[in-house]
């Protein structure tokens, strides 16, 4: 089955905030982060159901090289990315944010 990929506008804000943080740490690292994020997100369409369901309908894919996770759901033939969060964040806080973004 072929899936289309859609990002909520808030996810772009999540990605930009992480980009800025990494870019301040080392020039070019923010670019590497964005490449990793969008590359890993693009791979979701290959088999989105292989990733674990953590909270209600949300699934999670961990990023390569960076301590971040993509939270997404599937709706018919569409993958909707609801969030991009650092793995050290409180899981209850992530759940709360995801609830409001649904």
DAWO-V881671 format. One record per residue. N is the residue number from 1. RES is the residue in one letter. SS is DSSP state (h for helix, s for strand, l for the rest). Layout:
N;RES;SS
N;RES;SS
This chain:
1;X;l
2;X;l
3;X;l
4;X;s
5;X;s
6;X;s
7;X;s
8;X;l
9;X;h
10;X;h
11;X;h
12;X;h
13;X;h
14;X;h
15;X;h
16;X;h
17;X;h
18;X;h
19;X;h
20;X;h
21;X;h
22;X;h
23;X;h
24;X;h
25;X;h
26;X;l
27;X;l
28;X;l
29;X;h
30;X;h
31;X;h
32;X;h
33;X;h
34;X;h
35;X;h
36;X;h
37;X;h
38;X;h
39;X;h
40;X;h
41;X;h
42;X;h
43;X;h
44;X;h
45;X;h
46;X;h
47;X;l
48;X;h
49;X;h
50;X;h
51;X;l
52;X;l
53;X;s
54;X;s
55;X;s
56;X;l
57;X;l
58;X;s
59;X;s
60;X;s
61;X;s
62;X;s
63;X;l
64;X;l
65;X;l
66;X;l
67;X;l
68;X;s
69;X;s
70;X;s
71;X;s
72;X;s
73;X;s
74;X;s
75;X;s
76;X;l
77;X;l
78;X;s
79;X;s
80;X;s
81;X;s
82;X;s
83;X;s
84;X;s
85;X;s
86;X;s
87;X;l
88;X;l
89;X;l
90;X;l
91;X;h
92;X;h
93;X;h
94;X;h
95;X;h
96;X;h
97;X;h
98;X;h
99;X;h
100;X;h
101;X;h
102;X;l
